Amino acid sequence: MSTVCARVGPVLNVHGTSGPMSSTKTTRRTRAYGRNVVCAQTKPFTRATSAHIPEHVEMVSRRQMLSVSISGVASLSLRIPRSEAVETAAPYDEFAGKYDELNDGISAKALGLEDLRRDMLSQASGQVLECGVGTGLNLPFYNAVTVQSLVAIDLSQGMLDQASNRARSLPISPSLSLQKASVQNLPFEDSSFDSVVDTFSLCVYPDPLAALREMRRVVKPGGRVFLLEHNRSPNPLLGAYQDVTAGPVAAMSKGCVYNQDVRRLAESAGLEVVRVTPALGGLIQAVEARKV
């Protein structure tokens, strides 16, 4: 546990020793060079501390909060109740039609996320499983020649409906099967897939390690698991900022715990990490792992 001072915008609105900054033991607001500064004794945010997140909070996109991590300034958008369990489909069904506005578009392209998706998905081949397909943002980037079949799952029917609409005109469409399923209890036999893909979903799974163990179970020996995820930056200042703001970020961005160590999670699940490609100062990490 260490003391961290993080410069934040006014929307974080830390009040005394409690409130949105739920990952802190004690907090105080000071003025420094005309900016709001939060000083806190912190430890990395975990799902155990999420119980202290206020029931109703402002919800922003993960793309906006990624920009926040870089700039230290937040902006707000829609509202969504925190009382639902993260893996519950209801919140995602509710804003499935607006999801792309929040998580795709200009900000995603400016951050290079589209290129990261394209580069990673071009490597998926054979029988492929995508976990947390959402509205199908990845679907245009699969190679219809090298991908023999693509099973894409999500817990939200609303998201799957959006993915189905997107897929209709895509080359991958004849090979695509969309299914409602939980990544933590995959309805597939052991060693069923050559490649398993997950992009920007690991941070919202209630038990990411259990999810990764399921991915390992269903991938064939020698098969690949491709992860493109939010990650705790190795930069000391950025990493500390993520730790001190992880509680509010999880509350405001669909439960995304954005300070996870993705490589360590993959290794803990029994996967052998083959390659790690960091982006945006390590805030994003592309991990290629295999089952041995």
WOHUNOR-V753270 format. One record per residue. N is the residue number from 0. RES is the residue in one small letter. D_CENTER is the distance of its C-alpha to the mean C-alpha in whole Angstrom. Layout:
BEGIN
n: (N	N)
res: (RES	RES)
d_center: (D_CENTER	D_CENTER)
END
This chain:
BEGIN
n: (0	1	2	3	4	5	6	7	8	9	10	11	12	13	14	15	16	17	18	19	20	21	22	23	24	25	26	27	28	29	30	31	32	33	34	35	36	37	38	39	40	41	42	43	44	45	46	47	48	49	50	51	52	53	54	55	56	57	58	59	60	61	62	63	64	65	66	67	68	69	70	71	72	73	74	75	76	77	78	79	80	81	82	83	84	85	86	87	88	89	90	91	92	93	94	95	96	97	98	99	100	101	102	103	104	105	106	107	108	109	110	111	112	113	114	115	116	117	118	119	120	121	122	123	124	125	126	127	128	129	130	131	132	133	134	135	136	137	138	139	140	141	142	143	144	145	146	147	148	149	150	151	152	153	154	155	156	157	158	159	160	161	162	163	164	165	166	167	168	169	170	171	172	173	174	175	176	177	178	179	180	181	182	183	184	185	186	187	188	189	190	191	192	193	194	195	196	197	198	199	200	201	202	203	204	205	206	207	208	209	210	211	212	213	214	215	216	217	218	219	220	221	222	223	224	225	226	227	228	229	230	231	232	233	234	235	236	237	238	239	240	241	242	243	244	245	246	247	248	249	250	251	252	253	254	255	256	257	258	259	260	261	262	263	264	265	266	267	268	269	270	271	272	273	274	275	276	277	278	279	280	281	282	283	284	285	286	287	288	289	290	291)
res: (m	s	t	v	c	a	r	v	g	p	v	l	n	v	h	g	t	s	g	p	m	s	s	t	k	t	t	r	r	t	r	a	y	g	r	n	v	v	c	a	q	t	k	p	f	t	r	a	t	s	a	h	i	p	e	h	v	e	m	v	s	r	r	q	m	l	s	v	s	i	s	g	v	a	s	l	s	l	r	i	p	r	s	e	a	v	e	t	a	a	p	y	d	e	f	a	g	k	y	d	e	l	n	d	g	i	s	a	k	a	l	g	l	e	d	l	r	r	d	m	l	s	q	a	s	g	q	v	l	e	c	g	v	g	t	g	l	n	l	p	f	y	n	a	v	t	v	q	s	l	v	a	i	d	l	s	q	g	m	l	d	q	a	s	n	r	a	r	s	l	p	i	s	p	s	l	s	l	q	k	a	s	v	q	n	l	p	f	e	d	s	s	f	d	s	v	v	d	t	f	s	l	c	v	y	p	d	p	l	a	a	l	r	e	m	r	r	v	v	k	p	g	g	r	v	f	l	l	e	h	n	r	s	p	n	p	l	l	g	a	y	q	d	v	t	a	g	p	v	a	a	m	s	k	g	c	v	y	n	q	d	v	r	r	l	a	e	s	a	g	l	e	v	v	r	v	t	p	a	l	g	g	l	i	q	a	v	e	a	r	k	v)
d_center: (25	26	27	24	25	23	24	22	23	25	22	21	24	25	28	30	28	26	24	20	20	20	19	22	25	27	27	29	29	32	33	33	34	33	29	28	27	25	27	25	26	22	20	17	15	14	14	18	18	16	19	21	18	21	21	21	19	18	15	13	11	8	10	13	11	11	14	15	14	17	19	19	20	18	19	18	18	18	19	17	19	17	19	17	16	12	12	15	16	18	16	14	17	19	17	16	19	17	14	15	16	13	11	13	17	19	16	14	17	18	15	16	12	15	17	14	13	17	18	16	16	20	20	19	23	25	24	20	17	14	12	10	12	12	14	15	14	14	17	20	19	20	23	26	28	26	24	27	25	21	20	17	16	14	15	16	19	19	16	18	21	19	18	21	23	21	22	26	27	25	27	24	25	28	26	23	23	20	20	19	18	16	14	15	19	19	22	23	26	25	25	25	22	23	19	16	13	9	7	3	4	5	4	6	8	12	13	10	14	15	13	13	17	17	16	19	21	21	21	24	26	25	23	19	16	14	10	8	5	5	9	12	14	18	19	21	21	17	16	19	17	14	16	18	16	13	14	15	12	10	13	13	10	9	9	6	7	7	10	10	12	10	14	16	13	14	18	18	17	21	19	21	19	21	19	17	16	15	14	15	16	14	11	9	11	12	13	16	18	20	22	26)
END
